[in-house]
Amino acid sequence: MTVRKKDTDDPALRRVGAIIKRHRRELLDIKPSRQDFISEAECSGLRVGWISEKSLANIENGYNFPSLPTLYNLAIACQISPADLFGEVAGAFSAYDSTDDDPTDR
């Protein structure tokens, strides 16, 4: 399950999506399509329906932020350590100081 964010112009969300997409595309033994990625992950042990193609697209395009269980499953599907992926995602947020856009600080 993902949490929908109304403001789709969040640089941190776009960076998180780019991280997920990069790891998915680094898998050389899987066709680059989202559906093939999902199917391969299901064949490798993730439960059927663990994520929809639309949800994955929304995450990769920076519209949705993945829940912790989804982020964990994405790490498994991308064949990387969940701790490494969590660290990269945390870095995407620390690279962007949201107070920079707070008009009350001016």
C-alpha positions, 0 to 999 in steps of 0.5 A: 500500500502506498500513501498518495501525496497531493503535491506531486512536485516533491523533489524528495519523492521524485528522488525516491522514485528514481532510486527505485527505478534505477535499482529495478533497471540494474537487474540484467536478468529481467526484462526492463518492464515493470510487469516483468519485474513484478512477475519475476519477484513473485516467482522468486518468493514474494506473494502474488499481488505484492504490488500492482504495476500502477502502484510501482509506476506511481512510486517510480514517477514520484507520485506516491511514497511506498510504505515500509513493507512495500519498500522492504519488498522492493529491496528484496525484488531488486536483490539488494539489502533492505538496509541499503535501500532504506539508507538511500531513501533516507538520503533522498530526504536529507538531501532536501531541506523542506524548510527551504520552501516554507514561506513563513521563514522569510 
